[in-house]
Amino acid sequence: MTSGVKCTDQVTSVYSAMQLTKTDDDPSERPRIVQFNITNGYIDVTKIYRQKEIEGKEDVHKFFGSLFDEEKCCYFLYDCLYETKDTQKKDLVFIMWTPENSKVSDKMQYSSSKQSITKVMKAVKHMFEMQQLSDVRDKEDFADRLGREVIKVEGHALKKCGAFAKGK
């Protein structure tokens, strides 16, 4: 089911900027977190958090988790840095945020419009639907969604590293 909601050109532009890294680009200007909202029948960029804006944050994932509103739906695209036992990874994570306390009509609109934005973001490796703040803010739960072998998120070791880390 689709809602007829379309993405603005800015959605495509910011996705391209996050997906492709050019050698002559200033790394501090690179978008790391982007929030999208539906307004007047269009999905548009609400806020872009660039690398330079989050560099001073002690815990980028904690900062990311603080951006979620308990009553308002939105979409996020997060350039997440994480580590497995074998390697460091950097993947784009798309989140459809439809919190339990939001209006049912908003949840329906965001759910039925998700296809429009995911068509633009074809190469996103991780796509999650989340309804509770703990889904986002709990680093261990978030890491579990990324994969069983994750041992660090944004440079911070996990308290519990799942069955993989325990040697099972």
C-alpha positions as CSV (number, residue, x, y, z in Angstrom):
1,M,0.0,0.0,0.0
2,T,1.4,3.4,-0.9
3,S,0.1,6.8,0.2
4,G,1.0,8.9,-2.9
5,V,3.5,10.8,-0.8
6,K,6.7,11.6,-2.8
7,C,10.2,12.5,-1.9
8,T,11.7,15.9,-2.6
9,D,14.9,16.3,-4.6
10,Q,16.7,17.2,-1.4
11,V,16.0,13.6,0.0
12,T,17.8,12.2,-3.1
13,S,20.7,14.7,-2.8
14,V,21.4,14.1,0.9
15,Y,21.2,10.3,0.4
16,S,23.7,10.5,-2.4
17,A,26.0,12.6,-0.3
18,M,25.9,10.0,2.5
19,Q,26.3,7.1,0.2
20,L,29.3,8.4,-1.9
21,T,32.5,9.7,-0.4
22,K,34.5,11.9,-2.7
23,T,38.2,12.3,-2.0
24,D,38.1,16.1,-2.3
25,D,35.1,16.5,0.0
26,D,35.7,18.0,3.5
27,P,35.1,15.1,5.9
28,S,33.7,17.5,8.6
29,E,30.9,18.5,6.2
30,R,29.8,14.9,5.6
31,P,26.2,14.2,6.7
32,R,26.1,11.6,9.5
33,I,22.5,11.7,10.7
34,V,19.5,13.0,8.7
35,Q,15.9,13.3,9.9
36,F,13.0,13.2,7.3
37,N,9.4,14.2,7.9
38,I,6.2,14.2,5.8
39,T,4.9,17.6,5.1
40,N,2.2,18.7,2.6
41,G,2.4,15.4,0.8
42,Y,6.1,15.2,0.5
43,I,8.9,13.5,2.4
44,D,11.5,16.2,3.0
45,V,14.7,16.7,4.9
46,T,14.0,18.2,8.4
47,K,17.5,18.3,9.9
48,I,21.0,17.3,8.8
49,Y,23.6,16.6,11.5
50,R,27.1,16.8,9.9
51,Q,30.3,15.2,11.2
52,K,31.5,18.6,12.5
53,E,28.4,18.9,14.6
54,I,28.7,15.6,16.3
55,E,32.5,15.3,16.6
56,G,32.6,16.7,20.1
57,K,29.9,14.4,21.4
58,E,31.2,11.8,23.8
59,D,28.9,9.2,22.5
60,V,27.5,9.7,19.0
61,H,25.0,6.8,19.4
62,K,23.7,8.4,22.6
63,F,23.3,11.7,20.8
64,F,21.5,9.9,17.9
65,G,19.1,8.3,20.4
66,S,18.3,11.7,21.9
67,L,16.9,12.9,18.6
68,F,13.8,10.7,18.8
69,D,10.5,12.2,19.9
70,E,8.1,10.0,21.9
71,E,5.1,11.4,20.1
72,K,6.1,12.2,16.5
73,C,6.8,9.9,13.7
74,C,9.7,10.4,11.3
75,Y,12.4,8.7,9.3
76,F,16.1,8.7,10.0
77,L,19.2,7.9,8.0
78,Y,22.2,7.2,10.2
79,D,25.8,6.7,9.0
80,C,26.7,4.2,11.7
81,L,30.2,3.2,12.7
82,Y,30.5,-0.1,14.4
83,E,33.0,-2.9,14.9
84,T,32.8,-6.7,14.8
85,K,35.5,-9.1,16.0
86,D,37.1,-9.0,12.6
87,T,36.7,-5.5,11.2
88,Q,35.4,-2.0,11.5
89,K,32.3,-1.2,9.5
90,K,30.4,1.9,8.4
91,D,26.9,1.3,7.1
92,L,23.8,3.4,6.4
93,V,20.9,2.6,8.7
94,F,17.4,3.6,7.8
95,I,14.8,3.8,10.6
96,M,11.1,4.3,10.3
97,W,10.2,5.8,13.7
98,T,6.5,5.3,14.6
99,P,6.4,5.7,18.4
100,E,3.6,4.0,20.4
101,N,2.4,7.5,21.7
102,S,2.0,9.0,18.2
103,K,-1.3,9.4,16.5
104,V,-2.6,6.4,14.7
105,S,-3.2,8.5,11.5
106,D,0.5,9.5,11.6
107,K,1.7,5.9,12.0
108,M,-0.5,4.9,9.1
109,Q,0.9,7.7,6.9
110,Y,4.5,7.0,7.7
111,S,4.0,3.2,7.2
112,S,2.2,3.6,3.9
113,S,4.8,6.2,2.6
114,K,7.9,4.2,3.6
115,Q,8.1,2.6,0.1
116,S,8.6,6.1,-1.4
117,I,11.7,6.9,0.6
118,T,13.1,3.4,0.5
119,K,13.0,3.4,-3.3
120,V,15.4,6.4,-3.2
121,M,17.6,4.6,-0.7
122,K,18.2,1.4,-2.6
123,A,21.7,0.6,-1.2
124,V,20.9,1.0,2.5
125,K,22.1,-2.2,4.2
126,H,20.0,-1.9,7.4
127,M,16.3,-0.9,7.4
128,F,14.5,-1.0,10.8
129,E,11.0,-0.1,12.0
130,M,11.1,1.1,15.6
131,Q,8.4,2.1,18.1
132,Q,10.1,2.3,21.5
133,L,12.9,4.5,22.6
134,S,14.7,1.5,24.1
135,D,14.9,0.1,20.5
136,V,17.1,3.1,19.6
137,R,18.8,4.2,22.8
138,D,19.8,0.8,24.2
139,K,23.2,0.3,22.4
140,E,23.1,-3.4,22.9
141,D,19.7,-3.8,21.4
142,F,20.6,-1.6,18.5
143,A,23.8,-3.6,17.9
144,D,21.8,-6.8,17.9
145,R,19.8,-5.4,15.0
146,L,23.1,-4.7,13.1
147,G,24.3,-8.2,13.6
148,R,25.4,-10.8,16.1
149,E,29.1,-10.1,15.8
150,V,28.9,-6.4,16.7
151,I,31.2,-5.6,19.7
152,K,31.4,-1.8,19.5
153,V,29.1,1.0,18.3
154,E,30.6,4.4,17.5
155,G,33.8,3.3,19.3
156,H,32.1,2.3,22.5
157,A,32.3,-1.4,23.6
158,L,29.1,-3.1,24.4
159,K,28.3,-4.3,27.9
160,K,26.9,-7.5,26.6
161,C,28.1,-8.7,23.3
162,G,25.7,-11.5,22.6
163,A,26.4,-15.2,22.0
164,F,29.2,-14.5,19.6
165,A,31.3,-12.5,22.0
166,K,30.8,-15.1,24.8
167,G,32.4,-17.7,22.5
168,K,29.3,-19.7,21.7
